[in-house]
Amino acid sequence: MKKFYLLAVFALIAIPAAFMSFKKPEPQPKEGDKTHINWLTMDELQMKMKANPKRVYIDFYTDWCGWCKRMDATTFSNPDVVKYMNENFYCVHFDAERKDKFRFMGQEWYYDADKKSNTLAYQLMNGKLAFPTSCFMEPLYQNPQPIPNYFTVEQFECIAKFFATNAYKSTPWAEWQKNFKNEWKGADAGAPPAGH
């Protein structure tokens, strides 16, 4: 009888705990949704790139990164950011510690326990793991430019337009930044200093 009570108590504790640890998947925005960035999977990115080559933006994040979550909640939810990124880039929200294997650019990518990251993230970030990291690429995945840090809306506008307009090919970053005039609304106070 004592065993029965112990099992019943254990069940009453374990069952709710199991439900609490269940993580409800986040709803994914639908194609053409103007209120969210249209984050693509790697497979979707490759299909779209075949049909219509376009610049690529990859947001490298991890589940434990507080600044990544803040960038999702502030910068990536700003209507000006959403509109610009959806119009000018194919966007991927990439967990740099994802464990599954997948094929991309004719190669297999996987989690490397020694590097504590997915091999694609490690390669595109040049082995310098910092989160979040924004990686801008030309069409057909050329010339990846990884930039680590949390960015406010104003900072992100300056960087995104630097790459989307091809200014980075002819204008030094310091000159671009000095002469850049922000147009987007929604500056975010409380950003960490550059180099975070």
Secondary structure, 3 states (H helix, E strand, C coil): CHHHHHHHHHHHHHHHHHHHHCCCCCCCCCCCCCCCCCEECHHHHHHHHHHCCCEEEEEEECCCCHHHHHHHHCHHHCHHHHHHHHHHEEEEEEECCCCCCEEECCEEECEECCCCEEHHHHHHCCCCCCCCEEEEEEHHHEEEEEEECCCCHHHHHHHHHHHHCCHHHCCCHHHHHHHCCCCCCCCCCCCCCCCC
